[in-house]
Amino acid sequence: MKTSAVILVVIAALVLLSGGLIAFAYSGIYNIGADAHHTRPVHALIEMLVDRSVEQRAKDITVPNLDNPQWVLAGAGQYASRCAECHLAPGLTDSDLHKGLYPQPPQLAKFHPDTRFAFWAIKHGIKMSAMPAWGDSLDDATIWNIVAFLQKMPDLTPAQYQDLVAQAKTNTTQHP
């Protein structure tokens, strides 16, 4: 087969595939409701897309030293007010908001997230996941405070978490 014929076949296949995808989307067959879970292939594709997209964009982020207790304290307050309803906290096993979200947000009290991934996801959000882009309302220093706290939270008991949040409400020190 000549090169021009191969190109025409590829173009025709792409046009048919695009038309099929448009017809599928327009038909409304796929239930986009948050209470109707994705099929396994769609869920796997979305997970791969999120993971690879964030990893690609976050790889060059320079992570500051996050061991400063004041940053952790400030992050605890931010987390409690902005994140805990969806991502839960030590001692919080569910919430009305968490129950209603699909895909379910990760329970951040159960693992130490990658710092670059966490910073990027908090700053830019994740499309179609209910994860907001906080970068328009929070500066990078505040986002790093939250990331610093995320590194400590899995090691906290519910009482330690509540104590840290209570301290954060009376402390105004922020990450410079």
Sequence and secondary structure as in RCSB ss.txt:
>XXXX:A:sequence
MKTSAVILVVIAALVLLSGGLIAFAYSGIYNIGADAHHTRPVHALIEMLVDRSVEQRAKDITVPNLDNPQWVLAG
AGQYASRCAECHLAPGLTDSDLHKGLYPQPPQLAKFHPDTRFAFWAIKHGIKMSAMPAWGDSLDDATIWNIVAFL
QKMPDLTPAQYQDLVAQAKTNTTQHP
>XXXX:A:secstr
  HHHHHHHHHHHHHHHHHHHHHHHHHT S   TTS   HHHHHHHHHHHHHHHHHHHTT        HHHHHHH
HHHHHHHTHHHH BTTB   HHHHH SS    GGGS   HHHHHHHHHH BTTTTB  GGGTS HHHHHHHHHHH
HHGGG  HHHHHHHHHHHHH      
